[in-house]
């Protein structure tokens, strides 16, 4: 499958598939499955690095993992997620850090949380495509009252609607809507000409994105309502590890088929050589 282009994505007001990836092996599998877009999300912090939130994630960590994902999925459209304080301070920071995703990691675009008009315009002016992000923006979750649904009241719904329109007007090729009521999603998706990709935003979106470890059941401590778990790898992996431990304790592993053999004549020669050496001591 050929990698999607920006014009193709912008005109793709249909069911786009997007998943996160943080390493080479998962990226390979996602590409083989034919998923449209890969996102190296700053969710890397909580799903892979063990942080309590996405806030501690650094640019160097994002670049490191983005490089691995690009190697695993060379033919899939790849987006790097701008981490906290990589773009908020100044337009210069925003362009510099967005450029690192493109130049160092081989990403095709970047994602920016929130309606940061000047920063996004500067990134776009530098020739770097931007995926917008409205609704729940985890990097500013404290201000929003925590990781909870946004847009349930009139004021926040109007803000999300206006931010979504602004992101399209600025020049974003698509936007993510996170954790908003499906009725609001439908209004926004019908208004915008660019794709609206949802995560916890209902079925009216033009596409869906989820965190891959969530749908594979690799993360057992947190399961948002909008997650559909397609596998429970956590328990399967634990079961496999327990079987390995049991096999080692009972001398069932390694078996003969897992071991290497020496030619018999070489073995005999070695034994004779060792015997001569021992007799000579």
C-alpha positions in Angstrom: 0.0 0.0 0.0 1.4 3.4 -1.0 1.9 6.0 1.7 -0.8 8.6 1.9 -0.1 12.1 0.8 -1.3 15.3 2.5 -3.8 16.1 -0.4 -5.1 12.5 -0.1 -5.6 12.8 3.6 -7.3 16.2 3.3 -9.8 14.9 0.8 -10.4 11.6 2.7 -13.6 12.5 4.5 -14.2 8.8 5.2 -13.1 6.2 7.7 -9.4 6.8 8.2 -7.5 4.4 10.5 -4.8 5.7 12.8 -2.9 4.0 15.6 0.0 4.8 17.9 3.4 3.1 17.7 6.5 3.6 19.8 8.9 0.9 18.6 10.2 -1.0 15.6 8.3 -4.4 16.0 4.8 -2.8 16.6 5.4 -0.4 13.7 6.2 -3.3 11.4 2.9 -5.1 12.4 0.8 -1.9 12.0 2.2 -1.3 8.6 1.6 -4.9 7.5 -2.0 -4.5 8.7 -2.5 -1.6 6.3 -3.3 1.1 8.9 -3.5 4.5 7.2 -1.6 6.7 9.6 0.9 6.1 12.5 1.2 8.5 15.4 4.2 8.5 17.7 2.2 10.0 20.5 3.5 11.6 23.7 1.4 8.8 25.3 4.8 7.2 25.0 5.3 8.5 28.5 2.6 6.5 30.2 2.5 3.5 28.0 6.2 2.8 27.5 8.3 4.9 29.7 6.4 4.5 33.0 5.7 8.2 33.7 2.5 9.2 35.5 1.6 11.6 32.7 2.7 12.8 29.3 4.3 15.9 30.8 7.8 14.6 31.5 8.3 13.3 27.9 11.2 15.1 26.2 11.9 15.9 22.6 14.9 13.5 22.6 12.7 10.7 23.8 10.2 11.5 21.1 12.8 11.6 18.4 14.4 8.4 19.6 11.2 6.4 19.4 10.0 8.1 16.2 13.2 6.9 14.5 12.5 3.4 15.5 8.9 3.6 14.3 10.0 5.0 10.9 12.4 2.1 10.5 9.6 -0.3 11.2 7.1 1.4 9.0 8.9 3.1 6.1 5.8 3.2 3.9 3.2 4.5 6.3 2.3 8.2 6.9 4.0 9.0 10.2 3.2 11.9 12.6 5.3 13.0 15.5 3.5 14.4 18.6 5.0 17.6 19.9 5.6 17.1 23.6 4.9 19.5 26.4 6.9 22.8 26.2 8.4 21.9 22.8 6.2 24.6 21.1 4.4 26.7 23.7 7.3 29.0 24.6 8.0 30.6 21.2 7.5 30.2 17.5 11.2 29.6 17.2 11.1 26.6 19.5 8.0 25.3 17.7 9.7 25.4 14.3 13.0 24.0 15.6 11.4 21.1 17.3 8.9 20.4 14.6 11.8 20.3 12.2 13.6 17.7 14.3 10.7 15.3 13.7 11.0 15.8 10.0 14.8 16.0 9.6 16.0 13.5 12.3 13.2 11.0 12.6 11.8 11.0 9.0 8.2 11.9 10.1 5.8 13.3 7.5 4.0 15.7 9.8 3.7 16.8 13.5 0.7 17.0 15.9 0.2 20.1 18.1 -2.3 20.1 21.0 -4.6 23.1 21.2 -5.3 26.2 19.1 -1.8 27.7 19.2 -2.3 29.9 16.2 1.0 31.6 15.9 3.1 28.5 16.5 1.1 26.4 14.1 1.3 29.1 11.4 5.1 29.3 11.9 5.5 25.5 11.6 3.3 25.5 8.5 5.3 28.4 7.0 8.4 26.3 7.4 6.8 23.7 5.2 5.9 21.2 7.9 2.3 19.8 7.8 0.4 20.0 11.1 -2.3 17.7 12.6 -4.5 19.8 14.9 -5.9 18.5 18.3 -8.9 19.9 20.1 -11.2 18.8 22.9 -9.3 17.1 25.7 -5.7 18.1 25.4 -3.8 16.0 28.0 -0.8 18.3 28.2 -3.2 21.0 29.7 -5.4 18.5 31.6 -4.9 20.3 34.9 -6.4 23.5 33.5 -9.3 21.5 32.0 -10.1 19.8 35.3 -8.4 16.5 34.6 -8.6 13.8 32.0 -12.3 14.0 31.5 -14.8 14.6 28.7 -14.8 18.1 27.3 -17.6 20.1 25.6 -20.6 18.9 27.7 -21.5 22.5 28.7 -22.3 25.3 26.3 -19.1 27.4 27.0 -16.6 24.5 26.4 -18.6 23.2 23.5 -18.4 26.6 21.8 -14.7 26.8 22.5 -14.0 23.4 20.9 -16.2 24.3 17.9 -14.3 27.6 17.4 -10.9 26.0 17.9 -11.7 23.3 15.4 -12.7 25.9 12.8 -9.6 27.9 13.6 -7.3 24.9 13.1 -8.7 24.3 9.7 -8.4 28.0 8.8 -4.8 28.1 9.9 -4.0 25.2 7.5 -4.0 22.0 9.5 -4.6 19.0 7.1 -6.8 17.2 9.7 -7.7 17.5 13.4 -8.1 15.1 16.3 -11.1 15.5 18.6 -10.5 13.8 21.9 -13.1 12.9 24.5 -16.0 15.1 23.3 -19.7 14.2 23.1 -20.6 12.5 19.8 -23.3 15.2 19.1 -20.7 17.9 19.1 -18.4 15.8 17.0 -21.1 15.5 14.4 -21.6 19.2 14.2 -17.9 19.9 13.8 -17.3 17.0 11.3 -20.1 18.4 9.1 -18.7 21.9 9.3 -15.1 21.2 8.4 -13.8 20.2 5.0 -10.7 18.5 6.5 -11.0 15.1 8.2 -11.9 14.9 11.8 -10.3 11.9 13.5 -11.8 10.9 16.8 -10.6 9.3 20.0 -13.5 9.0 22.4 -15.5 11.3 20.1 -18.1 8.9 18.7 -18.8 7.5 15.2 -19.5 10.7 13.3 -15.8 11.3 12.8 -14.0 10.8 9.5 -11.6 8.4 11.2 -10.6 6.9 14.5 -7.3 6.8 16.4 -6.5 4.6 19.4 -3.4 3.9 21.5 -2.2 0.5 20.3 -1.1 -0.9 23.8 -4.7 -0.2 25.0 -6.4 -2.2 22.2 -3.9 -5.0 22.6 -4.5 -5.2 26.4 -0.9 -4.5 27.2 -1.8 -1.8 29.8 -3.9 -3.2 32.5 -4.0 -0.3 35.0 -6.1 2.1 32.9 -9.0 1.5 30.5 -11.0 4.5 29.4 -14.6 4.0 28.3 -13.9 4.7 24.7 -11.3 1.8 24.4 -12.3 -1.4 22.7 -9.8 -4.1 23.7 -9.3 -6.5 20.9 -6.8 -8.7 22.7 -5.6 -9.3 26.3 -1.9 -9.6 25.7 -1.1 -8.7 29.3 -2.5 -12.0 30.6 -1.2 -14.0 27.6 2.3 -12.7 28.1 2.2 -13.3 31.8 1.1 -16.9 31.1 3.9 -17.4 28.6 6.5 -16.1 31.1 5.2 -18.4 33.8 5.5 -21.4 31.5 9.1 -20.4 30.7 9.9 -20.2 34.4 8.2 -23.5 35.1 10.1 -25.2 32.2 13.5 -23.9 33.4 12.8 -25.1 37.0 11.7 -28.6 35.7 14.6 -28.9 33.2 12.2 -28.9 30.3 13.9 -26.0 28.7 16.2 -26.0 26.8 15.3 -29.3 25.2 17.5 -31.0 22.6 15.8 -29.1 19.7 16.9 -25.8 21.3 20.6 -26.8 21.7 23.5 -26.8 19.3 25.6 -30.0 18.5 29.2 -30.6 17.8 30.3 -33.2 15.3 31.2 -36.5 17.0 34.7 -36.7 15.6 35.4 -33.1 16.8 34.0 -33.9 20.2 36.3 -37.0 20.5 39.3 -35.0 19.4 38.5 -32.3 22.0 38.2 -34.9 24.7 41.5 -36.5 23.8 43.2 -33.1 23.6 41.9 -32.2 27.1 43.0 -35.6 28.4 46.5 -35.1 27.1 46.7 -31.6 28.6 45.5 -32.9 32.0 48.0 -35.7 32.0 50.8 -33.3 31.2 50.1 -31.1 34.2 
